[in-house]
Amino acid sequence: MTDTTSKAPPTPVRQAAPLGRRPRRGARPTRSWHDHPLRRITPWLFLLAPLALLITFTYVPVGNMIYYSFTDWDGVSPDRNTVWFENYTQLFTRPELFRVFFVSFYYLAASAVQIVIALYFATVLSFDLRFRNFFKGILFFPYLINGVAIGFVFLYFFQDGGTLDSVLSWFGVGGDHAWLGDPESANTSLAGVSVWRFTGLNFVLFLGAIQSIPGELYEAAQLDGASRWQQFRHIIAPGIRPVLSLSVILAISGSLAVFEIPYIMTGGATGTSTFVIQTVKLAFQFNKTGLASACAVVLLLIILVVTWIQRRLVPDDKVDLV
């Protein structure tokens, strides 16, 4: 006989709960941190302190400087009368105020010299050379010295009968020369000091950019019989173009804002006064804070315009050598 009794369906096996607490019946699933609303504002919480410092110590002073440039404030009195564009008109109509910009050409030429020197040594020391780490330290060391100390050292170096005159006398160049006595030799000497001090900075920038170029390119170039000059022209020069563009921007802005070396060595005398030295004297010596603020605003605008023009002429394209 056929068994007509129906078999009961198998009982489903209940899976064991994971170790730890067993989930309660009816409990809501725990949301992940990726879905938490605070996750979106967490980066801004970390940026809150640096942004507050940046706004407090950069943008607020710049805003105050722009405001002061439209007033006749003397820096001491609580009275600040609005004179609108009178300070700017005075700045562009008085030749002695704007003539100091011509001193920047000495430092601009010095910046070109220091870029060439730094690029040369960075290229040479990027190859396998004996004592190259020693020469790297020598080139970068002047940039580590305090600017005030450099100013006093070279003040004795260029004085009448000082170190430079003593060295020149060994080669038969007799007679004391007032290196800081007339505008041309004084500005040339001060520009030479800036070359000695800031060459190390450009050298480190160029050396880092050169060392970031893949070594396989040099090996392939050597197998093809490329000379050092050909390696520099076709590998190094295109590879460091963004850093070279940055160095040019820093050189132009630095030549317009020179202050430390000429202020310490000459105080702006004998035709060595720069635009920044003149601005400081207007604010703290002649108590013309409004006019000094206008000078600072003009200098800021000139640097921004020059930087914009340079970026338009030499765009920072992506370099792909591989």
VOGU-3710 file (C-alpha; in Angstrom, 3 decimals, decimal comma):
1> mtdttskapp> 0,000/0,000/0,000  1,022/3,491/-0,712  1,693/5,664/2,313  -0,611/8,625/1,907  0,631/10,367/5,037  2,115/13,792/4,065  5,539/14,598/5,389  5,920/17,740/7,438  8,122/20,459/5,905  11,615/20,627/7,377
11> tpvrqaaplg> 12,072/23,067/10,184  14,342/25,982/9,091  17,636/26,056/10,923  18,038/29,282/12,845  21,454/30,803/12,349  23,450/31,438/15,423  23,778/35,039/16,442  27,269/36,470/16,237  29,349/36,555/19,349  28,629/39,448/21,616
21> rrprrgarpt> 25,333/41,030/22,343  22,333/39,583/20,599  20,273/42,144/18,701  17,011/42,942/20,335  13,835/42,187/18,554  12,509/45,238/16,794  15,721/47,251/17,295  16,650/49,725/14,545  19,793/48,983/12,568  22,797/51,074/13,614
31> rswhdhplrr> 23,705/53,751/11,073  27,222/53,846/9,739  29,543/56,837/10,358  29,512/57,503/6,613  25,813/58,391/6,907  26,214/60,548/9,997  25,459/64,276/9,510  28,567/65,302/11,454  30,791/63,616/8,896  30,208/66,431/6,428
41> itpwlfllap> 31,215/69,190/8,823  34,175/67,356/10,379  36,744/68,734/7,853  35,510/72,258/8,544  35,958/71,696/12,270  39,634/70,918/11,669  39,966/73,970/9,397  38,265/76,304/11,869  41,407/77,233/13,840  43,727/77,857/10,825
51> lallitftyv> 41,022/79,794/9,003  40,427/81,944/12,088  44,156/82,697/12,345  44,393/83,417/8,608  41,461/85,813/8,666  42,575/87,501/11,897  46,211/88,071/11,005  46,027/88,409/7,200  42,718/89,532/5,762  41,629/91,796/8,603
61> pvgnmiyysf> 44,946/93,761/8,559  44,741/94,042/4,763  41,197/95,387/5,071  42,327/97,903/7,696  45,242/98,929/5,492  42,905/99,616/2,581  40,663/101,634/4,899  43,584/103,647/6,280  44,729/104,483/2,741  41,594/106,595/2,321
71> tdwdgvspdr> 42,203/108,569/5,514  44,732/111,074/6,858  45,437/109,067/10,001  48,802/109,734/11,623  48,967/106,389/13,405  48,501/107,890/16,882  45,473/110,170/16,949  42,015/108,603/17,296  40,742/110,964/14,589  40,653/109,479/11,101
81> ntvwfenytq> 39,319/111,892/8,515  38,356/110,434/5,172  40,283/112,016/2,289  39,283/109,436/-0,334  41,854/109,279/-3,167  44,054/112,149/-1,995  46,814/109,830/-0,779  46,900/107,982/-4,096  46,949/111,251/-6,030  49,827/112,478/-3,897
91> lftrpelfrv> 51,692/109,220/-4,437  51,538/109,391/-8,229  52,076/113,150/-8,541  55,150/113,420/-6,316  58,114/112,000/-8,266  60,272/111,472/-5,174  57,731/109,005/-3,796  57,520/106,826/-6,892  61,155/107,207/-8,001  62,333/104,632/-5,467
101> ffvsfyylaa> 60,832/101,917/-7,663  63,833/102,275/-9,982  66,049/100,870/-7,213  64,157/97,590/-7,632  65,784/97,085/-11,050  69,119/96,407/-9,314  67,536/93,640/-7,279  65,605/92,336/-10,283  68,880/91,933/-12,185  70,393/90,296/-9,104
111> savqivialy> 67,450/87,876/-8,978  68,102/86,836/-12,572  71,759/86,216/-11,713  70,931/84,144/-8,647  68,415/82,022/-10,613  71,066/81,261/-13,240  73,669/80,406/-10,586  71,247/78,255/-8,590  70,080/76,408/-11,703  73,665/75,726/-12,768
121> fatvlsfdlr> 74,761/74,294/-9,417  71,524/72,344/-8,989  72,065/70,711/-12,368  75,723/69,920/-11,710  75,160/68,570/-8,196  72,211/66,441/-9,292  74,659/64,114/-11,072  77,050/61,758/-9,351  79,839/63,982/-8,055  82,331/63,705/-5,235
131> frnffkgilf> 81,598/65,818/-2,145  78,293/66,941/-3,645  76,566/66,907/-0,231  79,313/69,153/1,100  78,769/71,653/-1,726  75,011/71,500/-1,201  75,507/72,563/2,404  77,812/75,405/1,419  75,298/76,770/-1,098  72,305/76,544/1,228
141> fpylingvai> 74,030/77,775/4,394  73,751/81,560/3,677  69,957/81,292/3,519  69,901/79,950/7,090  71,695/82,982/8,534  69,629/85,769/10,032  69,251/88,791/7,769  70,334/91,230/10,482  73,577/89,313/11,000  74,197/89,274/7,250
151> gfvflyffqd> 73,661/93,014/7,087  76,229/93,740/9,800  78,760/91,297/8,361  78,645/92,863/4,913  78,581/96,344/6,397  82,149/95,709/7,601  82,903/93,870/4,380  82,138/96,921/2,196  83,418/99,689/4,469  86,415/101,802/3,443
161> ggtldsvlsw> 89,573/99,787/3,994  87,508/96,770/4,992  87,637/93,138/3,946  86,897/93,714/0,259  89,551/96,417/-0,108  92,085/94,194/1,692  91,399/91,281/-0,663  91,600/93,517/-3,735  94,941/94,902/-2,545  96,407/91,376/-2,793
171> fgvggdhawl> 95,769/91,521/-6,539  97,291/94,956/-6,959  94,082/96,970/-6,857  95,117/99,641/-4,409  93,231/102,465/-2,798  90,172/102,525/-0,604  86,853/102,684/-2,348  83,595/103,914/-0,838  81,459/100,977/-1,939  78,411/102,336/-0,126
181> gdpesantsl> 79,192/105,980/-0,834  77,448/106,608/-4,168  74,063/105,266/-5,373  75,326/103,086/-8,220  78,022/101,168/-6,329  75,892/101,020/-3,175  72,885/99,493/-4,929  75,142/97,092/-6,827  76,821/96,008/-3,596  73,512/95,513/-1,818
191> agvsvwrftg> 72,134/93,552/-4,753  75,234/91,361/-4,623  74,513/90,616/-0,969  71,001/89,489/-1,880  72,465/87,163/-4,524  74,766/85,598/-1,927  71,925/85,124/0,545  69,015/83,887/-1,594  70,824/81,688/-4,119  70,517/78,791/-1,684
201> lnfvlflgai> 66,724/78,982/-1,666  66,457/78,743/-5,442  69,133/76,056/-5,419  67,080/73,838/-3,083  63,910/74,357/-5,129  65,662/73,446/-8,379  67,501/70,498/-6,863  64,293/69,027/-5,467  62,558/69,398/-8,817  65,468/67,809/-10,689
211> qsipgelyea> 65,642/64,858/-8,302  61,902/64,224/-8,766  62,489/63,424/-12,452  62,523/59,628/-12,999  66,034/58,206/-13,227  65,066/55,986/-16,165  65,033/59,024/-18,401  68,686/59,780/-17,638  69,635/56,157/-18,212  67,849/56,097/-21,559
221> aqldgasrwq> 69,487/59,371/-22,544  72,937/58,042/-21,674  72,310/54,897/-23,721  71,380/57,088/-26,662  74,616/59,034/-26,258  73,064/62,294/-25,023  75,469/64,821/-23,549  74,942/66,693/-20,287  73,675/69,731/-22,163  71,210/67,629/-24,152
231> qfrhiiapgi> 69,977/66,013/-20,937  69,472/69,441/-19,419  67,705/70,798/-22,483  65,328/67,896/-23,155  64,836/66,379/-19,682  65,704/68,774/-16,869  64,431/72,062/-18,327  60,925/70,742/-19,182  60,737/68,845/-15,891  61,416/71,855/-13,650
241> rpvlslsvil> 59,352/74,376/-15,604  56,698/74,811/-12,850  59,395/75,398/-10,212  61,227/77,790/-12,514  58,006/79,740/-13,000  57,564/79,903/-9,216  61,131/81,177/-8,813  60,495/83,952/-11,325  57,379/85,042/-9,431  59,285/85,059/-6,142
251> aisgslavfe> 62,151/86,984/-7,749  59,883/89,721/-9,123  57,854/90,119/-5,940  61,008/89,997/-3,817  62,779/92,658/-5,860  59,791/94,980/-5,408  59,579/94,376/-1,657  63,255/94,566/-0,641  63,675/95,894/2,872  65,964/94,017/5,256
261> ipyimtggat> 69,452/94,270/3,749  69,387/97,944/2,574  67,658/99,114/5,751  70,298/97,540/7,997  73,352/98,461/5,918  72,499/101,976/4,731  69,136/102,888/6,216  68,043/103,989/2,762  70,787/106,611/2,438  72,844/107,385/-0,692
271> gtstfviqtv> 69,990/106,534/-3,025  69,428/103,000/-1,707  65,957/103,572/-0,327  63,434/101,042/-1,597  59,682/101,380/-1,768  59,210/99,416/1,447  61,812/101,488/3,325  60,081/104,649/2,177  56,723/103,260/3,313  58,103/102,440/6,771
281> klafqfnktg> 59,589/105,921/7,110  56,320/107,573/6,066  54,413/105,593/8,687  56,777/105,656/11,689  59,093/108,602/11,066  56,791/111,192/9,475  53,537/109,874/11,036  51,739/109,628/7,686  50,063/106,277/8,141  47,375/107,041/5,551
291> lasacavvll> 49,921/107,792/2,832  52,040/104,801/3,868  48,975/102,553/3,639  48,330/103,851/0,129  51,915/102,974/-0,789  51,444/99,481/0,593  48,214/99,000/-1,353  49,882/100,130/-4,578  52,783/97,746/-3,974  50,356/94,883/-3,360
301> liilvvtwiq> 48,455/95,655/-6,564  51,671/95,848/-8,600  52,809/92,444/-7,315  49,407/90,908/-8,074  49,357/92,354/-11,591  52,916/91,228/-12,338  52,123/87,750/-11,031  48,963/87,568/-13,153  50,836/88,676/-16,282  53,585/86,156/-15,639
311> rrlvpddkvd> 51,060/83,357/-15,161  49,329/84,308/-18,401  52,551/84,427/-20,382  53,959/81,244/-18,854  51,018/79,023/-17,863  51,669/76,283/-15,358  50,981/73,346/-17,624  51,211/69,793/-16,414  54,563/68,270/-17,222  54,525/64,623/-18,224
321> lv> 57,940/63,267/-19,121  57,167/59,587/-18,712
//
